[in-house]
């Protein structure tokens, strides 16, 4: 499952049937040696109740490639802006303190 890296409020999964979802669940539980709980109908009902999960048909490429690159750029720009603000505030504090000591 691929998710929204910034907010975490949308998750994308391959479109499939309830049976495929159950088989994937069983495979995942067996891989980590955990017991499986419930049945295919219950799992599919719970799965469908999660509105943050969006099932999409395969498109031949990773759906989030371009989005991930743009979000990485936005995160880098936000980090630079944060550092710039910190520098500005540090300079402001320094000069505010200097002006008080001159009086």
Backbone bond lengths (Angstrom), bond angles and torsions (degrees), N, CA, C in turn:
res aa  C-N    CA-C-N  psi(-1)  N-CA   C-N-CA  omega(-1)  CA-C   N-CA-C  phi
1 X - - - 1.442 - - 1.523 108.10 -
2 X 1.289 116.38 136.47 1.453 122.14 179.88 1.514 107.93 -110.91
3 X 1.314 117.20 132.77 1.451 120.68 -175.62 1.501 114.21 -119.71
4 X 1.290 113.60 170.20 1.458 122.44 175.29 1.520 106.92 -71.75
5 X 1.323 117.23 116.57 1.458 121.02 -173.32 1.523 113.29 -74.16
6 X 1.302 117.49 -20.65 1.453 120.24 -175.85 1.529 110.90 -92.28
7 X 1.307 117.21 -60.31 1.470 120.83 -173.57 1.523 113.09 -93.05
8 X 1.313 116.92 -30.35 1.455 119.91 -178.42 1.506 114.20 74.33
9 X 1.333 118.44 17.54 1.461 119.40 -176.54 1.523 113.44 -103.11
10 X 1.336 119.36 3.51 1.456 122.74 174.21 1.514 108.65 -135.94
11 X 1.325 115.13 135.88 1.457 120.58 178.45 1.514 107.48 -131.15
12 X 1.326 115.46 137.84 1.453 121.13 -178.85 1.517 109.71 -111.14
13 X 1.320 114.37 138.17 1.451 120.64 179.07 1.521 108.22 -138.90
14 X 1.328 115.04 155.17 1.454 117.94 178.10 1.520 110.66 -65.97
15 X 1.298 115.21 143.10 1.463 120.19 179.78 1.528 108.23 -73.47
16 X 1.284 115.69 135.50 1.460 119.78 -179.58 1.518 110.72 -161.52
17 X 1.301 114.81 175.63 1.463 120.58 179.62 1.524 109.43 -85.00
18 X 1.315 114.71 169.55 1.453 119.82 176.82 1.519 111.21 -62.40
19 X 1.331 116.11 -34.27 1.465 120.94 179.67 1.540 110.33 -66.53
20 X 1.333 116.62 -42.16 1.465 120.62 178.41 1.528 110.76 -65.03
21 X 1.329 115.94 -39.22 1.460 120.18 177.69 1.531 110.25 -62.13
22 X 1.331 116.35 -43.43 1.464 121.15 179.48 1.528 110.73 -63.24
23 X 1.325 117.09 -43.45 1.462 120.64 179.35 1.524 111.18 -63.47
24 X 1.331 116.93 -39.65 1.466 120.28 177.41 1.531 110.10 -65.42
25 X 1.330 116.36 -40.12 1.469 121.24 177.63 1.529 110.54 -61.64
26 X 1.338 116.64 -47.13 1.464 120.10 178.94 1.524 111.47 -61.59
27 X 1.329 116.71 -42.50 1.464 120.98 178.72 1.535 110.70 -61.26
28 X 1.334 116.12 -44.34 1.464 120.02 179.83 1.525 111.72 -65.51
29 X 1.312 117.57 -40.85 1.468 120.81 179.38 1.525 110.83 -66.84
30 X 1.341 117.08 -39.96 1.465 120.26 178.30 1.520 110.87 -66.25
31 X 1.325 117.06 -35.93 1.463 120.94 -178.32 1.527 111.29 -63.31
32 X 1.320 117.38 -36.84 1.465 120.78 179.94 1.526 112.23 -100.45
33 X 1.336 115.82 12.26 1.464 123.66 176.70 1.525 112.51 54.50
34 X 1.327 114.99 49.10 1.454 121.13 176.82 1.526 109.03 -116.25
35 X 1.322 117.94 151.12 1.461 119.44 178.88 1.531 110.51 -73.02
36 X 1.316 115.37 146.50 1.461 119.35 175.00 1.525 108.41 -87.91
37 X 1.331 115.98 143.47 1.456 121.65 -176.30 1.517 108.42 -125.65
38 X 1.326 116.94 141.14 1.450 120.68 175.33 1.517 113.02 91.66
39 X 1.332 115.08 -156.65 1.452 121.95 -179.23 1.536 108.78 -146.24
40 X 1.335 117.93 170.82 1.473 119.73 -176.55 1.528 113.64 -58.27
41 X 1.316 118.27 -38.99 1.467 120.47 -178.51 1.520 111.75 -66.44
42 X 1.334 116.14 -42.96 1.462 120.59 179.95 1.530 110.40 -64.98
43 X 1.323 116.76 -44.32 1.454 120.57 179.33 1.530 110.86 -60.60
44 X 1.320 116.92 -45.03 1.462 120.60 -178.70 1.527 111.15 -65.75
45 X 1.326 117.36 -37.33 1.466 121.38 177.80 1.527 110.57 -64.14
46 X 1.316 116.51 -46.10 1.468 120.92 179.16 1.524 110.00 -65.12
47 X 1.335 116.24 -41.78 1.465 121.90 179.85 1.527 110.41 -59.54
48 X 1.317 116.92 -45.58 1.462 121.29 -178.80 1.525 112.27 -69.90
49 X 1.322 117.89 -23.38 1.466 120.27 -179.61 1.524 112.20 -73.67
50 X 1.321 117.42 -17.07 1.466 121.32 179.06 1.528 109.21 -84.00
51 X 1.327 116.30 105.61 1.463 120.35 -176.97 1.521 112.38 -75.53
52 X 1.334 118.50 -14.51 1.461 120.16 179.63 1.533 112.28 -80.54
53 X 1.334 117.41 -10.02 1.461 121.46 179.06 1.519 108.82 -94.82
54 X 1.325 115.71 122.98 1.463 121.52 178.81 1.523 108.51 -114.24
55 X 1.325 115.93 121.87 1.450 119.52 178.47 1.526 108.65 -91.94
56 X 1.325 115.76 130.51 1.457 120.93 -179.42 1.520 109.33 -128.26
57 X 1.318 114.56 148.98 1.461 120.34 177.16 1.522 108.84 -75.09
58 X 1.319 118.09 150.34 1.468 120.68 178.64 1.529 110.62 -59.22
59 X 1.341 115.50 138.47 1.460 120.18 -179.31 1.520 112.16 -114.97
60 X 1.306 118.21 -1.37 1.452 121.45 -179.66 1.514 113.19 91.74
61 X 1.326 118.23 -6.38 1.452 121.58 176.61 1.525 108.61 -147.49
62 X 1.299 115.03 162.71 1.458 119.84 179.59 1.518 109.21 -66.04
63 X 1.306 116.52 124.50 1.464 121.72 -174.11 1.530 112.03 -64.64
64 X 1.317 117.49 -25.58 1.458 119.53 -172.56 1.523 113.87 -104.43
65 X 1.323 119.58 7.38 1.470 121.12 -177.60 1.516 112.12 -54.91
66 X 1.320 116.69 -57.14 1.468 120.01 -176.84 1.526 110.56 -66.25
67 X 1.314 116.95 -41.17 1.455 121.40 179.40 1.531 110.60 -61.61
68 X 1.336 116.23 -42.87 1.453 120.26 -179.00 1.519 110.98 -63.98
69 X 1.342 116.90 -42.07 1.470 119.64 178.42 1.524 110.68 -62.83
70 X 1.335 116.77 -43.42 1.469 118.51 -178.90 1.522 111.05 -68.08
71 X 1.319 117.71 -36.28 1.456 120.36 178.70 1.529 111.12 -68.98
72 X 1.327 117.20 -33.84 1.469 120.42 176.06 1.522 110.01 -65.06
73 X 1.327 116.64 -40.02 1.464 120.55 177.55 1.527 110.78 -64.77
74 X 1.330 116.54 -43.16 1.467 120.91 178.33 1.531 109.95 -62.16
75 X 1.323 117.25 -42.92 1.462 120.66 179.51 1.526 110.96 -63.05
76 X 1.339 116.65 -39.54 1.465 119.96 177.91 1.526 110.96 -64.95
77 X 1.333 116.72 -43.04 1.464 120.15 178.63 1.525 111.53 -64.60
78 X 1.321 116.82 -39.53 1.464 120.30 177.71 1.521 110.91 -64.65
79 X 1.331 117.16 -37.55 1.462 120.78 177.82 1.525 110.19 -65.24
80 X 1.333 116.67 -43.17 1.463 119.81 177.56 1.525 111.11 -62.10
81 X 1.343 116.23 -42.05 1.469 119.75 179.17 1.521 110.66 -63.70
82 X 1.329 116.52 -38.66 1.462 120.48 178.62 1.525 110.63 -63.24
83 X 1.333 116.24 -45.32 1.464 120.09 178.30 1.523 111.16 -63.35
84 X 1.315 117.07 -38.38 1.459 121.46 178.39 1.530 111.02 -64.22
85 X 1.338 116.22 -44.24 1.469 120.49 177.55 1.523 110.66 -61.69
86 X 1.329 117.05 -42.47 1.460 120.47 178.96 1.528 110.69 -61.84
87 X 1.320 116.61 -42.86 1.458 120.87 178.18 1.523 110.21 -61.33
88 X 1.333 116.08 -46.38 1.460 121.30 -179.97 1.521 111.08 -59.36
89 X 1.327 116.35 -47.15 1.463 120.13 -178.46 1.524 111.42 -66.02
90 X 1.316 116.92 -36.55 1.460 120.31 177.32 1.523 110.31 -63.66
91 X 1.331 115.67 -45.81 1.464 119.93 177.91 1.529 110.74 -61.97
92 X 1.308 116.42 -43.10 1.464 120.18 -179.98 1.517 110.61 -61.65
93 X 1.343 116.50 -46.29 1.466 120.27 178.27 1.523 111.02 -59.85
94 X 1.321 116.26 -41.65 1.467 120.66 -179.58 1.532 110.65 -61.30
95 X 1.332 116.28 -48.02 1.463 119.01 -178.35 1.527 112.69 -72.67
96 X 1.326 117.30 -31.22 1.464 119.42 173.90 1.520 110.40 -63.28
97 X 1.337 116.11 -44.62 1.462 119.94 178.06 1.526 111.13 -64.37
98 X 1.317 117.16 -38.74 1.465 121.24 -179.66 1.520 110.57 -65.95
99 X 1.312 117.33 -37.53 1.471 118.57 -178.61 1.518 111.53 -70.34
100 X 1.328 117.70 -29.65 1.457 119.86 177.18 1.520 111.70 -73.20
101 X 1.306 117.93 -32.83 1.456 120.23 -178.48 1.516 112.03 -76.26
102 X 1.328 118.05 -20.14 1.474 120.62 178.88 1.510 112.93 -75.58
103 X 1.272 118.70 -22.17 1.459 122.52 -175.73 1.475 113.23 -81.31
